[in-house]
Amino acid sequence: MNNIPFIDLKAQQARIADELSKKIDAVLTHGQYIMGPEVTEFEEKLSAFATQKHAISCSNGSDAILLCLLALGIGKGDAVFVPSFTFAATAEMVALTGATPVFVDILPSTFNMDPDHLKLSLEDIRKKGDLKPKAIMPVDLFGQIADYPALSKIANEFNLKLISDAAQGFGAKLGKNQAGDFADMVTTSFFPAKPLGCYGDGGAILTNDDELHKILLSLRNHGQGEDRYDNVRIGINGRLDSIQAAILLLKLNIFESEIEARNKIAHYYSQRLRDAVITPFEIENSRSTWAQYTIMSDNRDKIAAELKQQGIPTAIYYSRPLHQQTAYKRFPVGGGILPVTDDVANKVISLPMHPYLEEETQDTIIDAVKNSVDARECATN
Ligand SMILES: *Cc1c(COP(=O)(O)O)cnc(C)c1O
């Protein structure tokens, strides 16, 4: 019986162990737990990594989205176009501002926002006339970059802001470009299980826009103005703490090599699983961060059960798309239906994925998937 972790944070911790305790000790010694020097240093390094002028660290990936929406003044009567096949926070933050999330379908290949369906949804909302389209928020699902060239073209055409929810795809590339080369603002999450995670909650926003940067800094700290005793707007407590920034500094150093390791593993998985299941589609000349390695099969429950029996965990992201969930059913669905979203939600299943997955373990997982599929074929023949 195996005991394979879905994500192995211990292996990564061992790699940075020595420096880690030194970095954390330094924070305990200087005592600036909030907005200490590590936060500034991390923001500088993060903006360089993302090739964006400004990085604004914050409390988590959800708050990063909320701060972007607040910075754009989005609220009641506004429509923000989001996928339904995503983590709840993408639409949740829109609803929290009082604006209306409008669900858009995805492409069956990449699971990312379908530009054609976005156009249809925009025209749909325009025709109804009760909501004002304000922004598009695609997600780089499972680490694969959304179709920003097409999406930013639509944003320009309809005069909309483009916010990239890169909680899973921070570091993903299309050619030499990252999401920030197309979007007004990019958000990410440092939740421990994300490709770049800390040891608690954390997040960040990246932008090239000086004015948005200024507003975001204020919003992150209760809407503070130039005079710290005069709050000029309604904001939140959205700061990242110094210990998390210290940890992230170390993790950012090895992030690039970890993305490479994830790619190597993903490509090996795909090469050996291609004949057994539907393996992830990769956009030409792109680099995924492989937040998840997600296959599709009509028999995913059988695969999950057999792998579980062998001590191999799997996960389903997402078995229930947002437009089917209780809190989100009342929000509009572009064009009335999301056939691709509904279909893939019944077929996806994610396999263990992290940069420290050993070759032997990869083979164990692959063999288990192949056997569960073969066993099914024998049974039905
Ligand atoms: C994880 C995630 C978030 C939220 O990040 P938190 O740091 O957990 O708040 C938002 N969007 C997507 C797509 C995510 O995967």
PDBQT file of the ligand as one rigid body, heavy atoms in Angstrom, charges set to zero:
ROOT
HETATM    1  C1  LIG A 401      -7.026  29.668  -4.703  1.00  0.00    +0.000 C 
HETATM    2  C2  LIG A 401      -7.759  30.501  -5.649  1.00  0.00    +0.000 A 
HETATM    3  C3  LIG A 401      -8.257  31.765  -5.295  1.00  0.00    +0.000 A 
HETATM    4  C4  LIG A 401      -8.250  32.309  -3.903  1.00  0.00    +0.000 C 
HETATM    5  O1  LIG A 401      -7.043  32.339  -3.247  1.00  0.00    +0.000 OA
HETATM    6  P1  LIG A 401      -6.982  32.385  -1.640  1.00  0.00    +0.000 P 
HETATM    7  O2  LIG A 401      -5.580  32.784  -1.364  1.00  0.00    +0.000 OA
HETATM    8  O3  LIG A 401      -7.322  31.020  -1.154  1.00  0.00    +0.000 OA
HETATM    9  O4  LIG A 401      -7.963  33.402  -1.175  1.00  0.00    +0.000 OA
HETATM   10  C5  LIG A 401      -8.867  32.527  -6.272  1.00  0.00    +0.000 A 
HETATM   11  N1  LIG A 401      -9.004  32.070  -7.531  1.00  0.00    +0.000 NA
HETATM   12  C6  LIG A 401      -8.562  30.854  -7.908  1.00  0.00    +0.000 A 
HETATM   13  C7  LIG A 401      -8.743  30.426  -9.324  1.00  0.00    +0.000 C 
HETATM   14  C8  LIG A 401      -7.936  30.029  -6.982  1.00  0.00    +0.000 A 
HETATM   15  O5  LIG A 401      -7.514  28.820  -7.364  1.00  0.00    +0.000 OA
ENDROOT
TORSDOF 0
